[in-house]
Amino acid sequence: MLTLAPAVLLLAATAAPASAYEMVPVTDAGALTGVVRLAAPAPTLPAAPAGRSGDACAHEQAAERLVVGPDHGVRNGVVLLQGVTRGKKPEGELVLATRHCQFAPH
């Protein structure tokens, strides 16, 4: 089972303009858990170009934009919650890292 991390909820909460989200105390917060699955066979994606870092990276990267398991589960799936205008202050730090010339996880 895939448990959505606070970072995913942070992204959903801050996807709207900053003034659209009001931070308020939350005493009865819930949790969202689930599994993201493809209903159809996974498409074959071409390799991604390396972009501006071509000198430091291979000219093409493996197509890991969509990673699907044997049960059709999607690795690193993201769920966007629309219409969230109030809630608790996001916890932790949002880190966008690159490893081997790719965002990780992506």
Phi, psi and omega in degrees: 000140180266123175258125181286125183284158177304331179297323178294316178295325177298315178299317180295321183287329184257009180291331178279166176306147186304325182287347183276350182246119180258124179275123181225157176296137179236119181254346183235045182296149177252188179225146178245120178228158178167188180229132175267122181231147173277138178272346181234168176301145180292136177287155174270119182259144177288161176298148181270139176294152184287339179080214186290340184266028184304327180290327183267341185239167173298157182290337176224147178252152176301147182280081178258019179292335178221110180246118184240132179274176181298338178265014181070013176288140182260122178285139177061032176294149181235138177245128179262124177264113181267151176083010178277110183248345180221149177169187183284161177293133178302140180259155175079188185244136176269119183241128175250106187248154172242138176226126180054043175067023175224150174291140184226127345286160180230000000 
